[in-house]
Amino acid sequence: MPEVWSGASPALVTAPLTLLACYALWARADLLLFADAGESPPTRSAAAGQGD
């Protein structure tokens, strides 16, 4: 970080931060995908509104 303050390229900081942000978003998407996969799909009668 001190290199950036002394006039070096801001890419020294932005590149790793971009990779970390992408990794966090990818991990969140994986967790959402796996959470949805564990739920059972609705039955045909419940989906049609004939649950009673």
C-alpha positions in Angstrom: 0.0 0.0 0.0 2.8 2.6 0.7 3.9 2.1 -2.9 0.6 3.4 -4.2 0.8 6.5 -1.9 4.3 7.2 -3.3 3.0 7.3 -6.9 3.1 3.7 -8.1 0.3 2.2 -10.2 -3.1 1.8 -8.4 -3.4 -1.5 -10.2 -1.2 -2.9 -7.4 -4.2 -2.6 -5.2 -7.2 -2.8 -7.5 -6.2 -6.2 -9.1 -6.2 -8.2 -5.9 -9.3 -6.4 -4.6 -11.1 -7.2 -7.9 -10.1 -10.9 -7.6 -11.3 -11.0 -4.0 -14.6 -9.4 -4.9 -15.2 -11.8 -7.8 -14.3 -14.8 -5.5 -16.8 -13.6 -2.9 -19.6 -13.2 -5.5 -18.8 -16.6 -7.0 -18.9 -18.3 -3.6 -22.2 -16.6 -2.7 -23.7 -17.8 -6.0 -22.5 -21.3 -5.3 -24.1 -21.2 -1.8 -27.4 -20.0 -3.2 -27.3 -22.7 -5.9 -26.7 -25.5 -3.3 -29.3 -24.1 -0.9 -32.0 -24.2 -3.7 -30.9 -27.8 -4.7 -31.7 -29.1 -1.2 -35.4 -28.1 -1.3 -37.9 -30.4 -2.9 -39.9 -29.1 -5.8 -43.5 -28.2 -5.3 -46.0 -30.9 -6.0 -48.2 -30.6 -9.1 -51.4 -30.1 -7.1 -49.8 -27.4 -4.9 -48.4 -25.6 -8.0 -51.8 -25.6 -9.7 -53.5 -24.2 -6.6 -55.4 -27.4 -5.7 -53.8 -28.0 -2.4 -57.1 -28.6 -0.6 
